[in-house]
Amino acid sequence: MTSDTRISPERLVALRVVRRVSDGAFADRAFAAEARKADLDPRARAAAMRLTYGAVQRRRTIDWLIDGTVERPSGIEPEIRDVLRLGTYELMWSDRVPASAAVDQTVRLARTLHGVPRRRAARAGLVNAVLRRMADEGPEQLASLTDDETRVGIRYSLPDWIVDGLQDALGPLADTVMAAANEPAESALRWNSLRGPLADVLADLPVAWHGDPDLPEAIVLEEAFGIETSPLWAHGLAMGQSRASMLPARVLDPKPGERILDLCAAPGAKSTQLAALSENRAEIVCVELHESRARGLEALADRMGARLDVRVGDARTIALEGTFDAVLVDPPCTGLGVLSARPDARWRRRPEALEELGELQRGLLGRALELVRPGGRVVYSTCTLLAAENEDVVADAGRPIADVTDRFPRWAHPTVPGALLTVPGRDGTDGFFIARLEA
């Protein structure tokens, strides 16, 4: 790419990230690297993230719009398509700048791509023509999708198999979830009581926030804030974690003196929360399959002051001595409840992986039930919303579900008595399924 100082830095970062995602990179990792390299201030970083994530999330809808404005969609170069994706997103879904400014900036982006002057001029002309037509016709095209039940996947920019799975599992709630998948994710922190009082966190928090009556450790941010570059992170006083992700540890309810097992522990948000809830007076064994992730978990525990016993191995077969009072099973899943935070996940997931995931999830839950003591408790939680990974897995375990809805009534599962379900769009947080099984 060539340089043009008249292009906003957030757009330059967004284009670099979108190009890397098109080449196979993970959006969150690529964005963190490019934003750090560009040294964006908090406001520009938030704008770049919204532009990047929006263009990646709404890719199917955007490509449908782009393809409707040109005679030969297949002739658009991949690099130019990525530029057009950014421009289309800004025109159709962002009200930060006038349409004319969005078109001008996107045309300038096209000119930064490598090539001889004549080629760069032709690219800029194509982008200008497409986006000006988009500005005129795009809103009407989008409106035509509103009641078209044959194009739900295009409307919400999701693969059809995900649409079908969410509709089967959630019924009328599916539209709420699919719409939320294209909006910014909840920005929340978890206060770590092992490192100091809540007042210490709030004293160093430069943005507006509010709490949650059911989760005393939750700090829901109302403005952008980069926790990983703050003293709060360095000193272990807080870490980024959605409220839905805080629920499984609360449902497990660890007590001082207990022996706790976290079967799928890394990256460690729930493990370190278990340590905090038990005041660092429980024996917490954490199992992680991959050595590198296990070491990352240990580093997190060290920063958060959490006492964890990290073991490396396959949770289904690793040798573990004795039994446990409580076991948390948070297995690998399709992650369809966290699509706002993982913008490219919808394009990476494949329906054929569901069977293999189901076998893994059943194996992990079965091992947990083998390792828990009689009268103990097992919590099964996922960040997905498909019945095949949630209700079906729990039903196959053949154990009664303990009712935890008296403690968390607003998150009661609509069809599984006693279980919890957080719904993106309705609850303002990630989508999680949580069930506590009686041992």
N, C-alpha and C positions, 0 to 999 in steps of 0.2 A: 504494500500500500504506500502511496505517496502522501505527503503531509499537506494539510490545508488548515491554517490557523483559524479560518472562519467557520469551521465545523465545531459544534459543541463537543467537549471531551466525552460526555456521556454517550453520544451517538457513535463516536469512534470506538469506544469500549464495547458498546452493544454489537457493532458489526464484527469486531474481532471475535467476540464470544459466539455469535450466531454462526460465523464461519467455522469455528472450531467444533461446534455441536454438529454441524453438517458433515464434518469429517470424522465424527464418532466420539468426540469428547463429551464428558458429563457436564451439563450446564452449570451446576453449582460450583464445581471445582474450577472450571474454566473462568467463570465470572470472578471468583475470589482472586485468582491469579492475575487476571487482566485489570481488575479494579485496583489491586495493590500496586501493580506496575505503573498504572497511570496516576497513582496518588490522588484519587478523587476525594473531595471533601464530602461530608455526610450527605448533604443535599444532592450533589451530583451523583453520588454513589446510589442513592435511593432512586433517582430518576433513571440511571443506567440499568439498574436491576429490573425496574418495572418495564422498561422498553425491551430489554433482552428476554425476560421471562414471558412477557406478553406475546412477543413474536414467536417464541418457541411453542408456547402452549396453544396458541390459536393457529398453528401452522396449517391445519387442514382447512379451516374456514378461509384463511388468507389465500392459500393456493387456489381454492375454488374461485375466489374473487378475481385473483390475478388472471387465471386461465380464461375467465369470461371476458377479459378486456383485450385479448390478443388473438390473432388469427392462428398462430402456431405456437402453442404453449411449450411444446417440446424443444423449440429452438432457443428458449431463454437459457443463457449460461447459468450454471449453478451459483456463481458469485453474484451475478445480477439478480437472480431470484432472491438471494438472501438480502440484498439491498432493498428490493421491492417488498419483501416481508416486513422489514422494519418500517418502511414508509407507509405501507398499508395499515399496519397496526396503529401507527401514530395518527393517521388520518381518521380511522374508523373508531378507535377506542380511547384515544387520549385527547383531553381538552386543555393540555398544557400550553399549546401554541396554536396560532391560526393555521388554517390549511395551507395558505401560501408559504408560510415559513417552513412547515413540515416538508412540502414539496421541494423547496429550495435546498434545504439541508440534505435531503435524500439524494437529490441530483448531484450535489457536491460530493456525497459519499461515493456515488458511482464513479466519479472522476478520480477518486483516490486509488482505484484498482489499477494494477499494472497493465501497461499496454502502450502502443504507439498513440500519438495524439489523435489521429483520425478514429481509431478504435474507441478511445475513451470518449470522444465527442459523440460517436454513434450510441454508445451505451447510455450516456447522459440524456440524449434525445429520447431513447426508448423509455427510460425511467420517467422522464418528464411527461411524456405522452400518456403512459399507463396511469400515473398517479393523478393527472388532471382529469382523466376520464373516471378514475376511481372516486375522486372527490365529488363528481357530479352524479354518478350512477350507483356507487357503493352502498349508500344508506338504503336505497330502495331494494337493492339486491339482498341485503341483510334482512330487511323487513319481510321479504318473501319467504324466509326460512322459519318465521315465527310459528306458524301453524302447519308446517309441512312435516307430517309424521314419517315421511319416507326419507327425510334428510336430517334426522335428529343428530346423527354423528357429525354432519357438516356444521349444523347449528352450534353445537357445543365443542366442536373440534376434538372429537374423540374417535378412536377406532370403533367400528360397529360392534365388535365382540364385547367391548367394555360397556357400551350402551345397553346391550341386551342383558348382560350380567347384572348391572345396577338396576335396571327396570325389574328384572325377575326378583331380585333380593329386596328392593325397597319400595316398589310400587310407586305411588304418587310422589314420594320423597326423592325419587331418582332425579327429577328435573332440578330440584334445589341443589343436590350434590353436584350434578354436572355443571350447573351454572357457576357454583363456587369454585370449581376446579380451575377456572380461568381468572380468578380474582387473587389479590395478594394474600399470602398466608398470614395467619395470626402471628404477631410478633410478641413473644412472651419470654420471660425469664423465670428461672426457679431460684429462689433464695436458698442458699446453703447454710443451714443453722450450725454446721460444724465449724465454720470459720468466723462466725460473729453474728450479732443481732441484726434483725431486719433494718433497724435504723441506720446501720452502717452502709447498707446497700442504698437506701433511699437518699442518704446524704451525698452520695457520689453519682446519683442518677440524674442526668441533665434534661430528661424529657418527661412529658406528662405520662401518667400511668393510672391504672386502677387494679384493684384486687379481685379475688373471687371468694365468696363466702364458704365454699366447700373445700377450697385448697389454700390454706394459709400461706403456703410457700410460693404461690403464683403471683407474678407481677406482669400484668398485661400492658404492653406499651402502646401508647397512642401516637407516637411519632417514631421516625427511623432512628435507630441507635446501633452502632457496631460494637457489640459486647466483646468480640474477640480481641479488639485493640484497646480495651479499657482496663483500668486498674481492678475493676470488679472481677474480671476474668483472671487476670494475672494472680490475684490474691485468693482466688477460689471462692469468693463470696457469692457468685451467681454464675449461671450458665444459661444459654438459650435452650428452651424446652417448651413445647406447647402444653396447654392445660390438659388436653386429651392424653398426652404422653405421661402426664403426672398421675393419672387415675389408676393405672395398674398397680403401682406400688402402694397407693392408698388402699386399694381393695385388698391387697395381700396383707396389709396391716402388720408389719413386722414389729416384734417386741424385743426389748432388751433380754439377753439370755437365751434367745432362740437360735436354732441352727437353720439358716436360710440358704436356698439354692436358687441361683439365677442361671437357667440352662442355656440361654442365648444372650450373653451379657454385653458384648461390645455393640456400640461404642461406649456405653457406660452411663448414660443419663439415668436410667432406672436403677442400676446397681448402686450408684452413689446416692441416689434418693433413698434407697432402702437403708443405707448406712446412716443417713441423716435422721430418718424416721425412727430408727432404733437407737439413736443417740450414740452410735458407734459401739454399742454394747451387745450386738448380735454377731455370731459367727456367720459371715456371708461368703459362700463359695460361688465363684463365677466361672462358668465354662465358656470358652470361645474356641471355635474351630481353627482360626488362622492365627499364626504366631504374631504377625505384624499388628493385627487388630488387638490381640491380647496385650502387647506392649503399649499400644495406645491407651488401652483401658487402665493399665497400671499408671501411666503418666497422668491421666485424668484424676484417678483416685489420689495420687500424691498431691496434686494441686488442690483438690477439694478436701483433703484431710480425711478421706474415707478409708476405713480398714477393710480391705477386700483380699480374699485368697483366690487369686486368678489361676485357673488350670487351662491348659491347652489340649484340645482333643475334640472328637466327635461326641456331642452330648448324648447321642443314642447308645454309645458303647463305652465311653470313658469309665474307668474304674473309679468309683467313689465310695468311700468308707461310710458305713452307718446309714441312718435315715435322717430325714429333715422334718422340721416342724412345718415349713412352708416352702413351696416351690413356685417360682415365676417362670412361665413359658411364653416367651415373646418371639415366635419363630419367624424365619424368612417368609415373606408373603408378596403379593403383587403390589402392595402399597397404594391401592386405589383410594385410600382415605387421605393421602398426603400429596395429591397431584399439584396443589398450589405451590408447595415448597420444592417439589421436584419436577420442574416443567417438562423435562424430556422423558420422564418415566413412562408416560402413556405411549410413546413411540417405541420404547425398548421392550415393553412387556409383550409376551406372545401367549395366545390362548392354549397352545399345546403344552405350555409349562405348568398349567393348572394341575394336571394329574400328578406330576412329579412333586410339586409343592404340597399337594394334599397328602401324599405318602409321607413326606418329611414331617409335616405338621402332626399327623397322627402318630408317627414314631416318637416324636419329641414329647407329645402329651402322654403317650403310653409310658415312656420312661419316667416322666415326672410322677405319675401315679404309682409306679413301682418304688420310687425312692422316698416318697412322703410317708411319715409314720401314720398309723391308724389314728383317726381323729384330727389329722393335720389338714392343711388346705393347699390347693393348687389353683393358681390363677392362670388362665389362658387368655392372652390378649394379642390382637393384631392391629395393624394400621391399614386394614383393607375392609371392604364392605360387601364382599361377595359371600353368599351363603355357603358356597363350596369350601371356603377357607375358614368359616366361622361356625355357623349353626350346625352344619353337617359334621364337622370335625368333633365338636363337643358332643353331639348326639351319638356318634360312633363310639365315644369313650365309655358310654353306658353308666355314667355316674350322675347322681342328682346335682342340680345347680343350686348352690346356696343363694338365698335372696339378699342382694346387697342394695336393692333399690330403696330401702328405707333410709339409707345413708345418702344416697344420690338420686332422689326421685326424679329430678329434671332430665336425667340421662337414661331413664328406664327403657330397655329394649321393647319395641312395639309388639314383637311376636314371640320373644323368648323370655318367659317369666323368670325373674330374678337376675337376668343379665343386663348389661349396660351397652348402649350404642350412642356414640357422639356423632352428630351429623353436620358436616361442613355446610355452611350457608344458613343453617338453622341455629346452630350452637356457637358459631363464631370461632371454632377451633378445628383441629384435624378430625378425621373420621377414624374412630377406634371401636372395636368390639372387645368386650371384657366379660368373662364369665369365671366365677369362682366355683370349683367343683369340690364336693364333699369326698374326703378320702375314706 
